[in-house]
Amino acid sequence: MSANFARGLLGAALALLPIPALAQENPLDLGVLKDRDIKVVQKLLYPKEGRNEFGVQLGWMPFDSYTSTPVGGLNYVRHFTEEWGLEVAANGGYSLKNFTYKQLESDAYGIQPDAYAHLADIAIDAQWSPIYAKLNWRGKKVIHHDVYLLGGGAFAIEKAMMPDGSTTFSPGGTVGAGMRFFLNKESVLRVQIRDDLLVQNRVKTADSQANFLKQNVILSVGYARMPKKDK
C-alpha cells in the first residue's frame, strides 16, 4: 500500500466523523468576540439620536358620543437617543354633530344633548421607541420603521354646543402609540393614536359638573422632516 493511498483513506475516514454537528451544538468563540455577544445584525440605517423632527398632522376624533371632529396641527420632537424623545404637539379642530346628536335634537325627541365642541389642544409627552424594524413589501421594497409609545400631559379648549355657549379649559394626561415610517434620510410618515384623558369643568344651562371626565381619542397621519444633525 502506497503512502498516498494511506493518506487518502485517513482523509475519507475523518470526513465521515460528525464534526459539523458538534460545532453547531457548541458554537466556537473566535478571539475576544464570543457567540453570545453577537446581538446586532446590521448598522442602523435611519438614526434619530440628536436630531429634531418637525411635522404636520391631520386627524379625526370619531369616538365622542355626540360629535365627530376633524383636527389638524403641528408637532415637534427632540430625539435625545434612539429610544427616547420629547414631543410638543398642538391641534385645532371643528366639531360636527353626529347622527346621535341630530336624532336627539329632532322633533321626535326634542332633547338638547350635553355636548362640547373641540376647539384646540396641546400635549407635551415623552416618546419611547423600543422597536426598530424592516418590512419587506411584496419582495420589491424594504420599508424601515419604528414603533413608539407616548405619555405625558394634555390641555384642551372646548365650547358648549348648548345655548349658553360656555367655554371650558380642561387639563389632563395623554397616552398613545404610533409608527414612524422612514421615507428617506430626512423624511418620515407617522401614523398615531392618542388618547387625552381630561378633567372638564362643565357649566351647563340647567346645572353644572365641576369634574366631568372627558376622553378625546385622536387618530392622525402626519408628515415630518428630520434635518441632519450638525456635525
C-alpha positions in Angstrom: 0.0 0.0 0.0 1.4 3.3 -1.1 1.8 6.3 1.2 -0.6 8.4 -0.9 -3.3 5.7 -0.7 -3.0 5.5 3.1 -3.3 9.3 3.4 -6.4 9.1 1.2 -8.1 6.5 3.4 -7.3 8.6 6.5 -8.9 11.7 5.0 -12.0 9.8 4.0 -12.4 8.5 7.5 -12.1 11.9 9.1 -14.7 13.3 6.7 -17.2 10.8 8.0 -16.9 11.9 11.6 -19.8 14.2 12.9 -17.6 17.2 13.4 -20.1 19.8 11.8 -22.9 18.7 14.1 -20.7 19.0 17.1 -19.7 22.5 16.0 -23.4 23.6 15.7 -24.2 22.4 19.2 -21.2 24.1 20.7 -20.5 27.4 19.0 -16.9 28.4 18.9 -15.6 31.6 20.4 -13.4 33.4 18.0 -10.8 35.7 19.6 -12.4 38.2 22.0 -15.8 38.1 20.3 -18.0 35.4 21.8 -21.0 33.9 20.2 -23.3 35.2 22.9 -22.1 38.8 22.3 -23.5 39.0 18.8 -26.7 40.9 19.2 -26.9 43.5 16.4 -27.0 42.1 12.8 -26.9 45.4 10.9 -26.0 49.0 11.3 -29.0 51.4 11.9 -29.8 52.9 8.5 -32.0 55.8 9.8 -30.7 57.0 13.1 -32.7 59.5 15.2 -30.3 60.3 18.1 -29.5 64.1 18.4 -32.0 65.1 15.7 -35.1 67.3 15.5 -38.4 66.3 13.9 -40.7 69.0 12.6 -44.1 67.7 11.4 -47.7 68.5 10.3 -50.6 66.2 11.0 -54.2 65.6 10.1 -56.6 63.6 12.2 -60.1 62.8 13.3 -61.8 62.4 16.7 -64.5 59.8 15.8 -65.5 58.3 19.2 -67.3 61.2 21.0 -70.9 60.4 22.0 -72.4 63.4 20.1 -69.7 64.9 17.8 -67.2 63.9 15.2 -64.2 66.3 14.9 -61.6 66.8 12.2 -58.3 68.2 13.6 -55.1 69.4 12.2 -51.9 70.7 13.7 -48.1 70.8 14.2 -45.7 68.8 16.2 -42.0 68.9 17.2 -39.9 66.0 18.6 -36.4 66.3 20.0 -34.7 62.8 19.9 -32.2 62.6 22.7 -31.4 58.9 22.0 -32.6 56.3 19.6 -35.2 55.2 22.1 -36.2 58.4 23.9 -37.6 61.7 22.7 -39.7 64.7 23.9 -42.6 65.9 21.8 -44.8 69.1 21.8 -47.9 68.8 19.7 -50.8 71.3 19.1 -54.1 70.8 17.2 -57.0 72.9 16.2 -60.4 71.3 15.5 -64.0 71.8 14.4 -66.7 69.6 15.9 -69.6 68.4 13.8 -72.9 67.0 15.0 -73.0 63.2 14.6 -76.1 61.0 13.9 -76.9 60.6 17.6 -76.9 64.3 18.2 -79.1 65.1 15.2 -81.5 62.4 16.3 -81.9 63.6 19.8 -82.5 67.2 18.8 -85.1 66.2 16.2 -88.8 66.8 16.7 -89.2 63.2 17.7 -87.1 63.6 20.9 -86.6 67.4 21.4 -83.6 66.9 23.6 -80.6 69.2 23.7 -77.5 67.0 24.1 -74.9 67.9 26.6 -72.1 68.2 24.1 -68.9 70.4 23.8 -67.3 71.3 20.5 -63.5 70.8 20.4 -61.6 73.9 19.6 -57.9 73.3 20.3 -55.5 71.1 22.3 -51.8 70.9 23.2 -49.8 68.0 24.5 -46.3 67.5 25.9 -45.2 63.9 26.0 -42.2 61.6 26.2 -41.8 59.1 23.4 -40.2 55.7 23.9 -39.3 53.8 20.7 -38.3 50.2 21.7 -38.7 48.7 18.2 -36.8 49.4 15.0 -37.7 47.0 12.2 -37.8 46.4 8.5 -40.8 45.4 6.4 -40.5 43.6 3.1 -43.2 45.0 0.7 -44.1 42.4 -1.9 -40.5 41.3 -2.2 -39.6 44.5 -4.0 -39.0 47.2 -1.3 -37.7 47.2 2.2 -39.5 49.7 4.5 -37.7 50.8 7.6 -39.9 51.9 10.6 -40.1 52.2 14.3 -42.8 51.7 16.9 -43.2 54.1 19.8 -45.3 54.7 22.9 -46.0 58.1 24.4 -47.2 59.5 27.6 -47.5 63.0 29.2 -49.8 65.9 29.8 -52.5 67.5 27.7 -54.7 70.6 27.7 -57.8 71.2 25.7 -60.2 74.1 25.0 -63.8 73.3 24.2 -67.1 75.2 23.8 -70.6 74.1 24.8 -72.9 73.4 21.9 -75.9 74.2 24.2 -77.5 77.7 24.1 -75.2 79.1 26.9 -72.1 78.5 24.7 -69.7 78.4 27.7 -66.0 77.7 27.1 -64.1 75.2 29.2 -60.4 74.7 29.7 -59.5 71.1 30.5 -56.2 69.8 31.8 -55.3 66.1 31.9 -53.0 63.4 30.7 -52.3 61.7 27.4 -51.2 58.2 26.3 -50.8 56.8 22.8 -48.8 54.7 20.3 -47.6 55.2 16.8 -45.4 54.1 13.9 -42.8 56.2 12.1 -42.1 55.1 8.5 -38.8 56.4 7.1 -39.3 57.7 3.5 -35.7 58.7 3.2 -32.8 60.0 5.3 -34.7 63.2 6.3 -38.5 62.5 5.8 -40.9 60.3 7.8 -44.5 59.3 7.7 -46.3 59.0 11.0 -49.4 57.1 12.0 -50.6 57.6 15.5 -53.4 57.1 18.0 -53.5 59.4 21.0 -56.0 59.4 23.9 -56.4 62.5 26.0 -57.9 61.9 29.4 -59.3 65.3 30.6 -61.0 66.8 33.6 -63.6 69.3 32.4 -65.5 72.0 34.3 -68.9 72.0 32.6 -71.1 75.0 33.2 -74.4 73.9 31.6 -77.7 75.7 31.1 -79.5 73.7 33.8 -76.8 72.5 36.2 -73.0 72.1 36.4 -70.4 69.4 36.8 -67.1 70.6 38.2 -65.1 67.4 37.5 -66.5 65.8 34.4 -64.2 63.2 32.9 -63.8 63.7 29.2 -61.9 61.3 26.8 -60.7 62.6 23.4 -59.2 59.9 21.1 -57.3 61.3 18.1 -56.4 59.2 15.1 -53.8 61.0 12.9 -51.5 60.8 10.0 -48.5 63.1 9.6 -45.5 64.0 7.6 -42.3 65.2 9.2 -38.8 66.4 8.3 -35.7 65.4 10.3 -32.8 67.6 9.2 -29.4 66.1 9.5 -27.8 66.9 12.8 -24.9 69.3 13.0 -21.5 67.6 13.0 
